[in-house]
Amino acid sequence: MSEEWLPLILCAPFVLLIMASGLWANRRFRRFKRLPGHFDITGKATYLAPRSLIIWYIPIVLSTVLIAIALAGVLVPRELQNGDAVTGVVLGGVCILGAQMLILWLTERWASRQN
């Protein structure tokens, strides 16, 4: 396998972790029919949506964004890229995984306050 496919290869573990977080959240929050779909700046839930939508929509969107970043690194000619595509995928993956962890942390805080 050549080095040009490296961005997609490096993207895979991040996508797997993001989707695994969906599996974890589905199991962790199964007692709720609805989960927060939005939090305000203070971390308070402002909107509730069906659990399955929240559990899977966010990981799918985040994974799609990361795959698009990796595909751009593979498909865009090197002379049109500004920087290393591998660095972009790794930084993007860390940031996107961090965003998912923040969402799960906020949801966990919300769940702990429910009776």
MARBA-3410 file (N, C-alpha, C, O; in Angstrom, 1 decimal):
115
0.9,-1.2,0.0,0.0,0.0,0.0,0.9,1.2,0.0,1.9,1.3,0.7 ~ 0.6,2.2,-0.8,1.4,3.4,-1.0,1.1,4.4,0.1,0.1,4.4,0.8 ~ 2.0,5.3,0.2,1.9,6.4,1.2,0.7,7.4,0.9,0.3,8.0,1.8 ~ 0.3,7.4,-0.3,-0.8,8.3,-0.6,-2.1,8.0,0.0,-3.0,8.8,0.2 ~ -2.3,6.7,0.5,-3.5,6.3,1.1,-3.4,6.4,2.7,-4.3,6.1,3.4
-2.3,6.9,3.2,-2.0,7.0,4.6,-3.1,7.8,5.3,-3.5,7.4,6.4 ~ -3.6,8.9,4.8,-4.6,9.7,5.5,-5.8,8.9,5.8,-6.4,9.0,6.9 ~ -6.3,8.1,4.8,-7.5,7.2,5.0,-7.2,6.1,6.1,-8.1,5.8,6.9 ~ -6.0,5.6,6.0,-5.6,4.5,7.0,-5.6,5.1,8.4,-6.1,4.5,9.4 ~ -5.0,6.3,8.6,-5.0,7.0,9.9,-6.3,7.4,10.4,-6.5,7.6,11.6
-7.2,7.6,9.5,-8.6,8.1,9.8,-9.4,6.9,10.5,-10.2,7.2,11.3 ~ -9.1,5.7,10.1,-9.9,4.5,10.5,-10.0,4.4,12.0,-11.1,4.2,12.6 ~ -8.8,4.5,12.8,-9.0,4.3,14.2,-9.8,5.4,14.9,-10.6,5.1,15.9 ~ -9.8,6.6,14.4,-10.6,7.6,15.0,-12.1,7.4,14.7,-12.9,7.5,15.6 ~ -12.4,6.9,13.5,-13.8,6.6,13.1,-14.3,5.4,14.0,-15.4,5.5,14.5
-13.4,4.4,14.2,-13.8,3.3,15.1,-14.1,3.7,16.5,-15.0,3.3,17.1 ~ -13.2,4.6,17.0,-13.4,5.1,18.4,-14.7,5.9,18.5,-15.4,5.8,19.5 ~ -15.0,6.8,17.5,-16.2,7.6,17.5,-17.4,6.7,17.5,-18.4,6.9,18.2 ~ -17.4,5.7,16.6,-18.6,4.8,16.5,-18.7,3.9,17.8,-19.8,3.6,18.3 ~ -17.5,3.5,18.4,-17.6,2.7,19.6,-18.2,3.6,20.8,-18.8,3.1,21.6
-17.9,4.9,20.7,-18.5,5.8,21.7,-20.1,5.8,21.6,-20.8,5.9,22.6 ~ -20.5,5.6,20.4,-22.0,5.5,20.2,-22.5,4.2,20.8,-23.6,4.2,21.4 ~ -21.8,3.1,20.6,-22.2,1.9,21.2,-22.3,2.0,22.7,-23.2,1.5,23.4 ~ -21.2,2.6,23.3,-21.1,2.8,24.7,-22.3,3.7,25.2,-23.0,3.3,26.2 ~ -22.5,4.8,24.5,-23.6,5.7,24.9,-25.0,5.0,24.8,-25.8,5.3,25.7
-25.2,4.2,23.8,-26.4,3.5,23.6,-26.7,2.6,24.8,-27.8,2.6,25.3 ~ -25.7,2.0,25.3,-25.8,1.1,26.5,-25.9,1.9,27.8,-26.7,1.6,28.6 ~ -25.1,2.9,27.9,-25.1,3.7,29.1,-26.4,4.5,29.4,-26.8,4.6,30.5 ~ -27.0,5.0,28.3,-28.2,5.8,28.4,-29.5,5.2,28.0,-30.4,5.8,27.6 ~ -29.5,3.8,28.0,-30.7,3.1,27.5,-31.9,3.4,28.3,-33.0,3.1,27.8
-31.8,3.8,29.5,-33.0,4.0,30.4,-33.7,5.3,30.0,-34.9,5.5,30.4 ~ -33.1,6.1,29.1,-33.8,7.4,28.7,-34.4,7.2,27.3,-33.8,6.6,26.4 ~ -35.6,7.7,27.1,-36.2,7.7,25.8,-35.7,8.9,25.0,-35.6,8.9,23.7 ~ -35.3,10.0,25.7,-34.9,11.2,25.1,-33.6,11.7,25.7,-33.4,11.5,27.0 ~ -32.7,12.2,24.9,-31.4,12.7,25.5,-31.2,14.2,25.0,-31.8,14.6,24.0
-30.3,14.9,25.6,-30.1,16.3,25.2,-29.5,16.3,23.8,-28.6,15.6,23.4 ~ -30.1,17.2,23.0,-29.6,17.3,21.6,-28.8,18.6,21.5,-28.2,18.9,20.4 ~ -28.9,19.5,22.5,-28.2,20.7,22.5,-27.9,21.2,23.9,-28.7,21.0,24.8 ~ -26.8,21.8,24.1,-26.4,22.4,25.4,-26.1,23.8,25.2,-25.5,24.2,24.2 ~ -26.5,24.7,26.2,-26.1,26.1,26.1,-24.7,26.3,26.6,-24.0,25.3,26.9
-24.2,27.5,26.6,-22.8,27.8,27.0,-22.5,27.4,28.4,-21.3,27.2,28.7 ~ -23.5,27.3,29.3,-23.2,26.9,30.7,-23.3,25.4,30.8,-23.0,24.9,31.9 ~ -23.6,24.6,29.8,-23.7,23.2,29.9,-25.0,22.6,30.2,-25.2,21.4,30.4 ~ -26.0,23.5,30.2,-27.4,23.1,30.5,-28.1,22.6,29.2,-28.0,23.2,28.2 ~ -28.8,21.5,29.3,-29.5,20.9,28.2,-30.7,21.8,27.8,-31.5,22.2,28.7
-30.7,22.2,26.5,-31.8,23.1,26.1,-32.8,22.5,25.1,-33.8,23.1,24.8 ~ -32.5,21.2,24.7,-33.3,20.6,23.7,-33.2,19.1,23.9,-32.0,18.6,24.0 ~ -34.3,18.3,24.0,-34.2,16.9,24.1,-34.7,16.3,22.8,-35.7,16.8,22.2 ~ -34.1,15.2,22.3,-34.4,14.5,21.1,-34.5,13.0,21.4,-33.9,12.6,22.4 ~ -35.1,12.2,20.5,-35.1,10.8,20.7,-33.6,10.2,20.8,-32.7,10.6,20.1
-33.5,9.3,21.8,-32.2,8.8,22.1,-31.4,8.2,20.9,-30.3,8.5,20.7 ~ -32.1,7.4,20.1,-31.4,6.8,19.0,-30.9,7.8,18.0,-29.8,7.7,17.4 ~ -31.6,8.9,17.8,-31.1,10.0,16.9,-29.8,10.6,17.5,-28.9,10.8,16.8 ~ -29.9,11.0,18.8,-28.7,11.6,19.4,-27.5,10.7,19.5,-26.4,11.1,19.2 ~ -27.8,9.4,19.8,-26.7,8.4,20.0,-26.0,8.2,18.7,-24.7,8.1,18.7
-26.7,8.2,17.6,-26.0,7.8,16.3,-25.8,9.0,15.3,-24.9,8.9,14.5 ~ -26.6,10.0,15.4,-26.5,11.1,14.5,-25.1,11.8,14.6,-24.4,12.0,13.6 ~ -24.8,12.1,15.8,-23.5,12.9,16.1,-22.3,12.1,15.7,-21.5,12.6,14.9 ~ -22.2,10.8,16.1,-21.0,10.0,15.6,-21.0,9.9,14.1,-19.9,9.9,13.5 ~ -22.1,9.7,13.4,-22.1,9.6,12.0,-21.6,10.9,11.3,-20.9,10.8,10.4
-22.1,12.0,11.8,-21.7,13.3,11.2,-20.3,13.5,11.5,-19.5,13.9,10.5 ~ -19.8,13.3,12.7,-18.4,13.5,13.0,-17.5,12.6,12.2,-16.4,13.0,11.7 ~ -17.9,11.3,12.0,-17.1,10.4,11.2,-17.1,10.8,9.7,-16.0,10.7,9.1 ~ -18.2,11.3,9.3,-18.3,11.7,7.8,-17.3,12.9,7.6,-16.7,12.9,6.6 ~ -17.3,13.8,8.5,-16.4,15.0,8.4,-15.0,14.5,8.4,-14.2,15.0,7.5
-14.6,13.6,9.3,-13.2,13.1,9.3,-12.9,12.3,8.0,-11.7,12.5,7.5 ~ -13.8,11.5,7.5,-13.5,10.8,6.3,-13.4,11.8,5.1,-12.5,11.6,4.2 ~ -14.2,12.9,5.1,-14.0,13.9,4.1,-12.7,14.5,4.1,-12.1,14.8,3.1 ~ -12.2,14.8,5.3,-10.8,15.4,5.5,-9.8,14.5,4.9,-8.9,14.9,4.2 ~ -9.9,13.2,5.3,-8.9,12.2,4.8,-9.0,12.0,3.3,-8.0,11.9,2.6
-10.2,12.0,2.7,-10.4,11.9,1.3,-9.8,13.1,0.5,-9.2,12.9,-0.5 ~ -10.0,14.2,1.1,-9.3,15.4,0.5,-7.8,15.3,0.4,-7.2,15.7,-0.5 ~ -7.3,14.7,1.5,-5.8,14.5,1.5,-5.4,13.5,0.5,-4.2,13.5,0.0 ~ -6.2,12.6,0.1,-5.9,11.5,-0.9,-6.2,12.0,-2.3,-5.4,11.8,-3.2 ~ -7.3,12.7,-2.5,-7.8,13.0,-3.8,-7.2,14.4,-4.4,-7.1,14.5,-5.6
-7.0,15.3,-3.5,-6.5,16.6,-4.0,-5.0,16.5,-4.3,-4.2,16.0,-3.5 ~ -4.6,16.9,-5.5,-3.2,16.8,-5.9,-2.3,17.5,-4.8,-2.6,18.5,-4.3 ~ -1.1,16.9,-4.6,-0.2,17.4,-3.6,0.2,18.9,-3.9,0.4,19.6,-2.9 ~ 0.3,19.3,-5.1,0.7,20.7,-5.4,-0.4,21.7,-5.0,-0.1,22.9,-4.9 ~ -1.6,21.2,-4.8,-2.7,22.1,-4.4,-2.9,22.1,-2.9,-3.8,22.8,-2.4
-2.2,21.2,-2.2,-2.4,21.1,-0.7,-1.4,22.0,0.0,-0.3,22.2,-0.5 ~ -1.9,22.6,1.1,-1.0,23.4,1.9,-0.7,22.7,3.2,-1.5,22.7,4.1 ~ 0.4,22.0,3.2,0.8,21.2,4.4,0.6,19.7,4.1,0.3,19.3,3.0 ~ 0.9,19.0,5.2,0.8,17.5,5.1,-0.6,17.0,5.4,-1.1,17.4,6.4 ~ -1.1,16.2,4.5,-2.5,15.6,4.7,-2.6,14.8,6.0,-3.6,14.7,6.7
-1.5,14.1,6.3,-1.5,13.2,7.5,-1.6,14.0,8.7,-2.4,13.6,9.6 ~ -0.9,15.1,8.8,-1.1,16.0,10.0,-2.5,16.5,10.1,-3.0,16.6,11.2 ~ -3.1,16.9,9.0,-4.5,17.3,9.0,-5.5,16.3,9.5,-6.4,16.6,10.3 ~ -5.3,15.0,9.1,-6.1,14.0,9.5,-5.9,13.7,11.0,-6.9,13.5,11.8 ~ -4.7,13.6,11.5,-4.4,13.4,12.9,-5.0,14.5,13.8,-5.7,14.2,14.8
-4.7,15.7,13.4,-5.3,16.9,14.2,-6.8,16.9,14.1,-7.4,17.1,15.2 ~ -7.3,16.7,13.0,-8.8,16.6,12.8,-9.4,15.5,13.6,-10.4,15.7,14.3 ~ -8.8,14.3,13.6,-9.2,13.2,14.4,-9.2,13.4,15.9,-10.2,13.1,16.6 ~ -8.1,14.0,16.4,-8.0,14.4,17.8,-9.1,15.4,18.2,-9.7,15.2,19.2 ~ -9.3,16.4,17.4,-10.3,17.4,17.7,-11.7,16.9,17.6,-12.5,17.2,18.5
-12.0,16.1,16.6,-13.3,15.5,16.5,-13.6,14.5,17.6,-14.7,14.5,18.2 ~ -12.6,13.7,17.9,-12.8,12.8,19.0,-13.0,13.5,20.4,-13.8,13.1,21.2 ~ -12.3,14.6,20.5,-12.4,15.5,21.7,-13.8,16.1,21.8,-14.4,16.1,22.8 ~ -14.4,16.5,20.6,-15.7,17.0,20.6,-16.7,16.0,21.0,-17.7,16.3,21.8 ~ -16.5,14.7,20.5,-17.5,13.7,20.9,-17.3,13.4,22.4,-18.4,13.1,23.1
-16.1,13.4,23.0,-16.0,13.2,24.4,-16.6,14.3,25.2,-17.2,14.0,26.3 ~ -16.6,15.5,24.7,-17.2,16.6,25.4,-18.7,16.4,25.4,-19.4,16.6,26.5 ~ -19.3,16.0,24.3,-20.7,15.8,24.2,-21.1,14.6,25.2,-22.1,14.8,25.9 ~ -20.3,13.6,25.2,-20.6,12.5,26.2,-20.5,12.9,27.6,-21.3,12.5,28.5 ~ -19.5,13.7,27.9,-19.3,14.2,29.3,-20.5,15.1,29.7,-21.1,14.9,30.8
-21.0,16.0,28.8,-22.1,16.8,29.1,-23.4,16.0,29.3,-24.2,16.2,30.2 ~ -23.5,15.0,28.5,-24.7,14.1,28.6,-24.6,13.3,29.8,-25.7,13.1,30.5 ~ -23.5,12.8,30.2,-23.3,12.1,31.5,-23.7,13.0,32.7,-24.4,12.5,33.6 ~ -23.3,14.2,32.7,-23.6,15.2,33.7,-25.1,15.4,33.8,-25.7,15.4,34.9 ~ -25.7,15.5,32.6,-27.2,15.7,32.6,-27.9,14.4,33.1,-28.8,14.5,33.9
-27.4,13.2,32.7,-28.0,12.0,33.1,-27.9,11.8,34.6,-28.8,11.3,35.3 ~ -26.8,12.2,35.2,-26.6,12.0,36.7,-27.6,12.9,37.5,-27.8,12.6,38.7 ~ -28.1,14.0,36.9,-29.1,14.8,37.6,-30.5,14.4,37.4,-31.4,15.0,38.0 ~ -30.8,13.4,36.6,-32.1,12.9,36.4,-32.5,11.8,37.4,-31.6,11.1,37.9 ~ -33.7,11.7,37.8,-34.1,10.7,38.8,-34.6,9.5,38.2,-35.0,8.5,38.9
END
